[in-house]
């Protein structure tokens, strides 16, 4: 009997530090990790005749403008780092910053006719977002399990966009003859908005895996106007077309892994 009592007291003594400290803060602290994913980018482009191109309506030049839209697949890979603070027993707030490299440029070819007897118009557009980054707040919960974190996120997105475009026009077939050509080049850093959500689960003492969705919107670039570089029949050196890209919408799914430097189960 005395032996049993001693064992019980000994176990209580071993357990007392953990009880005194309260529940382990599994997710709190700094973390660093990597990710890879895929998604889509969506953007539209508007071209509009300008200057003497409007007042010289050969081959329906006033209708050479149009709106085209491109949706492309994209792959990406990057790094993320952040800091979590657990609030109470099942809530978490945090801040995460990430940077991603995206795949090569995508090219759009858009052809249309400006009506009976009108010109043939071809829009060639090559665009790329070679990199982007985000800084987001995270709000999460471990309501399902202490080792599973559900979260939503939102914050600032930033990236660089390159667009090269050419609007080519020609007389109708047969015997198509080039009329005019309007080149454009747009390149700029942009700051927009990122919203997302996902879940993360522990796979070891300090390691976790994550899956999330990100909706990123980068604002529209300002319009550019270009005069013709090809002088076909009846063309004028002051003929011009404006080119305006819309905001770029990216929808991305990512898988990743994090290493946690803070307290974890058993720590």
Helices and strands as residue ranges (DSSP letters): H 2-21, E 29-51, H 52-55, G 58-63, E 66-87, E 91-102, E 106-113, E 120-145, E 148-170, E 178-202, E 207-218, E 224-227, E 239-245, E 248-260
